[in-house]
Amino acid sequence: MILKRLLPISCSLVALTSTASANVRASPESLPSPGSYSQQQPSRDGIGKVYMGREISFVMGHRGIDWLERRDREKEERT
């Protein structure tokens, strides 16, 4: 009995979230053109793919929190 009551709610939530995520996707006009990326020999911190003159770095995981929260970060990066 409870399952029959919950099923319509869960189905509507799935429909709602899939519609919301579809609206968040970038339009083709806002995506970079295929020619704006280039390849190079990867540095020790990057993946070798370059966008607008800057190499894309690796994705940082949760273990990078100490580096992000270091005391002298603002002075180093002059934000």
N, CA, C and O atoms as a GROMACS GRO file, in nm:
protein
  316
    1MET      N    1   0.081  -0.119   0.000
    1MET     CA    2   0.000   0.000   0.000
    1MET      C    3   0.086   0.126   0.000
    1MET      O    4   0.061   0.219  -0.077
    2ILE      N    5   0.187   0.131   0.086
    2ILE     CA    6   0.275   0.247   0.092
    2ILE      C    7   0.354   0.261  -0.037
    2ILE      O    8   0.374   0.372  -0.086
    3LEU      N    9   0.398   0.150  -0.094
    3LEU     CA   10   0.473   0.153  -0.218
    3LEU      C   11   0.392   0.216  -0.331
    3LEU      O   12   0.447   0.292  -0.412
    4LYS      N   13   0.265   0.186  -0.338
    4LYS     CA   14   0.180   0.244  -0.441
    4LYS      C   15   0.167   0.395  -0.425
    4LYS      O   16   0.153   0.467  -0.524
    5ARG      N   17   0.173   0.443  -0.303
    5ARG     CA   18   0.164   0.587  -0.278
    5ARG      C   19   0.296   0.656  -0.312
    5ARG      O   20   0.295   0.769  -0.363
    6LEU      N   21   0.407   0.592  -0.285
    6LEU     CA   22   0.538   0.653  -0.307
    6LEU      C   23   0.582   0.649  -0.453
    6LEU      O   24   0.658   0.736  -0.496
    7LEU      N   25   0.537   0.552  -0.528
    7LEU     CA   26   0.582   0.536  -0.665
    7LEU      C   27   0.553   0.658  -0.752
    7LEU      O   28   0.644   0.702  -0.823
    8PRO      N   29   0.434   0.716  -0.750
    8PRO     CA   30   0.412   0.836  -0.831
    8PRO      C   31   0.500   0.953  -0.791
    8PRO      O   32   0.541   1.032  -0.876
    9ILE      N   33   0.529   0.965  -0.662
    9ILE     CA   34   0.614   1.074  -0.615
    9ILE      C   35   0.756   1.056  -0.667
    9ILE      O   36   0.816   1.151  -0.716
   10SER      N   37   0.810   0.935  -0.657
   10SER     CA   38   0.946   0.911  -0.703
   10SER      C   39   0.957   0.929  -0.854
   10SER      O   40   1.058   0.980  -0.902
   11CYS      N   41   0.855   0.887  -0.928
   11CYS     CA   42   0.859   0.904  -1.074
   11CYS      C   43   0.856   1.052  -1.111
   11CYS      O   44   0.924   1.092  -1.205
   12SER      N   45   0.778   1.131  -1.040
   12SER     CA   46   0.772   1.274  -1.071
   12SER      C   47   0.903   1.343  -1.034
   12SER      O   48   0.943   1.438  -1.100
   13LEU      N   49   0.969   1.296  -0.928
   13LEU     CA   50   1.098   1.354  -0.892
   13LEU      C   51   1.203   1.325  -0.997
   13LEU      O   52   1.284   1.411  -1.031
   14VAL      N   53   1.202   1.204  -1.050
   14VAL     CA   54   1.296   1.169  -1.156
   14VAL      C   55   1.271   1.256  -1.279
   14VAL      O   56   1.366   1.305  -1.339
   15ALA      N   57   1.147   1.274  -1.315
   15ALA     CA   58   1.115   1.358  -1.430
   15ALA      C   59   1.156   1.502  -1.405
   15ALA      O   60   1.206   1.568  -1.496
   16LEU      N   61   1.137   1.551  -1.283
   16LEU     CA   62   1.172   1.688  -1.249
   16LEU      C   63   1.323   1.709  -1.255
   16LEU      O   64   1.369   1.809  -1.310
   17THR      N   65   1.400   1.615  -1.198
   17THR     CA   66   1.545   1.632  -1.198
   17THR      C   67   1.604   1.618  -1.337
   17THR      O   68   1.700   1.687  -1.370
   18SER      N   69   1.548   1.530  -1.420
   18SER     CA   70   1.602   1.516  -1.555
   18SER      C   71   1.570   1.640  -1.638
   18SER      O   72   1.649   1.678  -1.724
   19THR      N   73   1.456   1.702  -1.615
   19THR     CA   74   1.421   1.825  -1.686
   19THR      C   75   1.511   1.939  -1.640
   19THR      O   76   1.557   2.019  -1.721
   20ALA      N   77   1.536   1.946  -1.510
   20ALA     CA   78   1.621   2.053  -1.458
   20ALA      C   79   1.763   2.039  -1.510
   20ALA      O   80   1.826   2.139  -1.545
   21SER      N   81   1.815   1.917  -1.514
   21SER     CA   82   1.952   1.900  -1.563
   21SER      C   83   1.961   1.928  -1.712
   21SER      O   84   2.066   1.971  -1.759
   22ALA      N   85   1.855   1.905  -1.786
   22ALA     CA   86   1.857   1.936  -1.928
   22ALA      C   87   1.865   2.085  -1.951
   22ALA      O   88   1.924   2.130  -2.050
   23ASN      N   89   1.806   2.164  -1.862
   23ASN     CA   90   1.809   2.309  -1.876
   23ASN      C   91   1.944   2.369  -1.840
   23ASN      O   92   1.974   2.481  -1.881
   24VAL      N   93   2.027   2.297  -1.766
   24VAL     CA   94   2.156   2.347  -1.723
   24VAL      C   95   2.263   2.329  -1.831
   24VAL      O   96   2.363   2.400  -1.830
   25ARG      N   97   2.243   2.237  -1.921
   25ARG     CA   98   2.343   2.209  -2.024
   25ARG      C   99   2.370   2.333  -2.108
   25ARG      O  100   2.281   2.415  -2.132
   26ALA      N  101   2.494   2.345  -2.151
   26ALA     CA  102   2.534   2.460  -2.230
   26ALA      C  103   2.478   2.452  -2.370
   26ALA      O  104   2.463   2.343  -2.427
   27SER      N  105   2.448   2.566  -2.424
   27SER     CA  106   2.400   2.569  -2.561
   27SER      C  107   2.519   2.554  -2.655
   27SER      O  108   2.631   2.587  -2.615
   28PRO      N  109   2.499   2.507  -2.777
   28PRO     CA  110   2.611   2.489  -2.870
   28PRO      C  111   2.687   2.619  -2.897
   28PRO      O  112   2.806   2.615  -2.926
   29GLU      N  113   2.619   2.734  -2.889
   29GLU     CA  114   2.687   2.861  -2.914
   29GLU      C  115   2.786   2.895  -2.804
   29GLU      O  116   2.886   2.963  -2.830
   30SER      N  117   2.761   2.849  -2.680
   30SER     CA  118   2.849   2.884  -2.569
   30SER      C  119   2.966   2.788  -2.555
   30SER      O  120   3.059   2.816  -2.479
   31LEU      N  121   2.965   2.676  -2.625
   31LEU     CA  122   3.075   2.580  -2.617
   31LEU      C  123   3.192   2.629  -2.701
   31LEU      O  124   3.172   2.691  -2.806
   32PRO      N  125   3.315   2.601  -2.657
   32PRO     CA  126   3.430   2.641  -2.737
   32PRO      C  127   3.435   2.565  -2.868
   32PRO      O  128   3.393   2.450  -2.876
   33SER      N  129   3.485   2.629  -2.969
   33SER     CA  130   3.495   2.562  -3.099
   33SER      C  131   3.602   2.455  -3.093
   33SER      O  132   3.695   2.467  -3.013
   34PRO      N  133   3.592   2.352  -3.174
   34PRO     CA  134   3.690   2.243  -3.170
   34PRO      C  135   3.832   2.291  -3.195
   34PRO      O  136   3.927   2.229  -3.147
   35GLY      N  137   3.848   2.399  -3.268
   35GLY     CA  138   3.982   2.448  -3.299
   35GLY      C  139   4.047   2.528  -3.188
   35GLY      O  140   4.164   2.565  -3.202
   36SER      N  141   3.977   2.556  -3.078
   36SER     CA  142   4.036   2.637  -2.972
   36SER      C  143   4.119   2.554  -2.874
   36SER      O  144   4.182   2.610  -2.784
   37TYR      N  145   4.120   2.424  -2.889
   37TYR     CA  146   4.204   2.337  -2.808
   37TYR      C  147   4.324   2.293  -2.889
   37TYR      O  148   4.316   2.279  -3.011
   38SER      N  149   4.437   2.272  -2.821
   38SER     CA  150   4.554   2.218  -2.888
   38SER      C  151   4.621   2.118  -2.793
   38SER      O  152   4.588   2.114  -2.674
   39GLN      N  153   4.711   2.042  -2.844
   39GLN     CA  154   4.783   1.942  -2.766
   39GLN      C  155   4.928   1.982  -2.754
   39GLN      O  156   4.983   2.048  -2.843
   40GLN      N  157   4.990   1.945  -2.645
   40GLN     CA  158   5.132   1.965  -2.624
   40GLN      C  159   5.184   1.851  -2.537
   40GLN      O  160   5.107   1.769  -2.489
   41GLN      N  161   5.314   1.848  -2.518
   41GLN     CA  162   5.372   1.750  -2.426
   41GLN      C  163   5.325   1.785  -2.285
   41GLN      O  164   5.345   1.898  -2.241
   42PRO      N  165   5.262   1.691  -2.213
   42PRO     CA  166   5.210   1.724  -2.079
   42PRO      C  167   5.319   1.764  -1.982
   42PRO      O  168   5.426   1.702  -1.978
   43SER      N  169   5.293   1.868  -1.904
   43SER     CA  170   5.384   1.906  -1.795
   43SER      C  171   5.357   1.813  -1.677
   43SER      O  172   5.269   1.727  -1.685
   44ARG      N  173   5.429   1.830  -1.569
   44ARG     CA  174   5.409   1.741  -1.454
   44ARG      C  175   5.274   1.764  -1.388
   44ARG      O  176   5.224   1.676  -1.318
   45ASP      N  177   5.215   1.883  -1.409
   45ASP     CA  178   5.088   1.916  -1.345
   45ASP      C  179   4.969   1.913  -1.440
   45ASP      O  180   4.856   1.934  -1.396
   46GLY      N  181   4.992   1.889  -1.569
   46GLY     CA  182   4.884   1.902  -1.664
   46GLY      C  183   4.856   1.776  -1.744
   46GLY      O  184   4.925   1.675  -1.731
   47ILE      N  185   4.753   1.786  -1.829
   47ILE     CA  186   4.712   1.671  -1.909
   47ILE      C  187   4.758   1.683  -2.054
   47ILE      O  188   4.738   1.590  -2.133
   48GLY      N  189   4.821   1.795  -2.090
   48GLY     CA  190   4.871   1.812  -2.225
   48GLY      C  191   4.773   1.880  -2.318
   48GLY      O  192   4.809   1.912  -2.432
   49LYS      N  193   4.651   1.903  -2.275
   49LYS     CA  194   4.551   1.972  -2.356
   49LYS      C  195   4.554   2.119  -2.319
   49LYS      O  196   4.551   2.154  -2.200
   50VAL      N  197   4.561   2.206  -2.419
   50VAL     CA  198   4.575   2.349  -2.397
   50VAL      C  199   4.450   2.419  -2.447
   50VAL      O  200   4.402   2.391  -2.556
   51TYR      N  201   4.398   2.512  -2.365
   51TYR     CA  202   4.282   2.592  -2.402
   51TYR      C  203   4.316   2.738  -2.378
   51TYR      O  204   4.355   2.776  -2.268
   52MET      N  205   4.303   2.818  -2.481
   52MET     CA  206   4.332   2.961  -2.475
   52MET      C  207   4.470   2.989  -2.416
   52MET      O  208   4.487   3.081  -2.336
   53GLY      N  209   4.568   2.909  -2.456
   53GLY     CA  210   4.706   2.930  -2.414
   53GLY      C  211   4.743   2.874  -2.279
   53GLY      O  212   4.859   2.886  -2.238
   54ARG      N  213   4.650   2.812  -2.208
   54ARG     CA  214   4.680   2.758  -2.076
   54ARG      C  215   4.654   2.608  -2.074
   54ARG      O  216   4.552   2.561  -2.124
   55GLU      N  217   4.747   2.535  -2.015
   55GLU     CA  218   4.731   2.390  -2.007
   55GLU      C  219   4.628   2.353  -1.901
   55GLU      O  220   4.626   2.411  -1.792
   56ILE      N  221   4.544   2.257  -1.932
   56ILE     CA  222   4.442   2.209  -1.839
   56ILE      C  223   4.511   2.116  -1.739
   56ILE      O  224   4.587   2.027  -1.779
   57SER      N  225   4.484   2.135  -1.611
   57SER     CA  226   4.548   2.054  -1.508
   57SER      C  227   4.466   1.930  -1.477
   57SER      O  228   4.354   1.915  -1.525
   58PHE      N  229   4.524   1.843  -1.396
   58PHE     CA  230   4.452   1.725  -1.350
   58PHE      C  231   4.339   1.767  -1.258
   58PHE      O  232   4.343   1.877  -1.202
   59VAL      N  233   4.241   1.684  -1.241
   59VAL     CA  234   4.132   1.708  -1.148
   59VAL      C  235   4.184   1.684  -1.008
   59VAL      O  236   4.250   1.584  -0.981
   60MET      N  237   4.154   1.778  -0.917
   60MET     CA  238   4.200   1.766  -0.779
   60MET      C  239   4.097   1.689  -0.697
   60MET      O  240   3.977   1.714  -0.708
   61GLY      N  241   4.144   1.598  -0.618
   61GLY     CA  242   4.056   1.521  -0.532
   61GLY      C  243   4.049   1.581  -0.392
   61GLY      O  244   4.098   1.691  -0.368
   62HIS      N  245   3.989   1.508  -0.303
   62HIS     CA  246   3.972   1.556  -0.165
   62HIS      C  247   4.103   1.569  -0.090
   62HIS      O  248   4.109   1.638   0.012
   63ARG      N  249   4.206   1.506  -0.137
   63ARG     CA  250   4.335   1.512  -0.068
   63ARG      C  251   4.406   1.645  -0.089
   63ARG      O  252   4.508   1.671  -0.025
   64GLY      N  253   4.354   1.728  -0.178
   64GLY     CA  254   4.415   1.858  -0.204
   64GLY      C  255   4.368   1.968  -0.111
   64GLY      O  256   4.404   2.084  -0.132
   65ILE      N  257   4.290   1.936  -0.011
   65ILE     CA  258   4.234   2.038   0.078
   65ILE      C  259   4.344   2.114   0.153
   65ILE      O  260   4.330   2.234   0.175
   66ASP      N  261   4.450   2.046   0.191
   66ASP     CA  262   4.558   2.115   0.262
   66ASP      C  263   4.623   2.221   0.174
   66ASP      O  264   4.661   2.328   0.222
   67TRP      N  265   4.636   2.192   0.046
   67TRP     CA  266   4.693   2.289  -0.046
   67TRP      C  267   4.599   2.407  -0.068
   67TRP      O  268   4.643   2.522  -0.077
   68LEU      N  269   4.469   2.380  -0.076
   68LEU     CA  270   4.373   2.488  -0.096
   68LEU      C  271   4.358   2.576   0.027
   68LEU      O  272   4.337   2.697   0.014
   69GLU      N  273   4.370   2.520   0.144
   69GLU     CA  274   4.348   2.593   0.268
   69GLU      C  275   4.477   2.639   0.334
   69GLU      O  276   4.477   2.667   0.454
   70ARG      N  277   4.587   2.647   0.260
   70ARG     CA  278   4.713   2.687   0.321
   70ARG      C  279   4.709   2.835   0.359
   70ARG      O  280   4.636   2.915   0.300
   71ARG      N  281   4.787   2.870   0.458
   71ARG     CA  282   4.784   3.003   0.517
   71ARG      C  283   4.833   3.112   0.421
   71ARG      O  284   4.779   3.222   0.422
   72ASP      N  285   4.933   3.083   0.340
   72ASP     CA  286   4.992   3.186   0.253
   72ASP      C  287   4.936   3.185   0.110
   72ASP      O  288   4.996   3.244   0.021
   73ARG      N  289   4.824   3.119   0.088
   73ARG     CA  290   4.769   3.109  -0.047
   73ARG      C  291   4.731   3.245  -0.105
   73ARG      O  292   4.763   3.274  -0.220
   74GLU      N  293   4.665   3.329  -0.027
   74GLU     CA  294   4.621   3.458  -0.077
   74GLU      C  295   4.742   3.545  -0.116
   74GLU      O  296   4.738   3.614  -0.217
   75LYS      N  297   4.847   3.540  -0.035
   75LYS     CA  298   4.968   3.618  -0.065
   75LYS      C  299   5.034   3.564  -0.193
   75LYS      O  300   5.077   3.643  -0.277
   76GLU      N  301   5.043   3.432  -0.207
   76GLU     CA  302   5.105   3.371  -0.326
   76GLU      C  303   5.029   3.404  -0.453
   76GLU      O  304   5.089   3.438  -0.555
   77GLU      N  305   4.898   3.394  -0.447
   77GLU     CA  306   4.818   3.408  -0.568
   77GLU      C  307   4.770   3.551  -0.591
   77GLU      O  308   4.719   3.582  -0.698
   78ARG      N  309   4.786   3.636  -0.492
   78ARG     CA  310   4.745   3.777  -0.501
   78ARG      C  311   4.604   3.792  -0.555
   78ARG      O  312   4.581   3.862  -0.654
   79THR      N  313   4.510   3.727  -0.489
   79THR     CA  314   4.372   3.731  -0.535
   79THR      C  315   4.305   3.862  -0.503
   79THR      O  316   4.188   3.882  -0.536
   0.00000   0.00000   0.00000
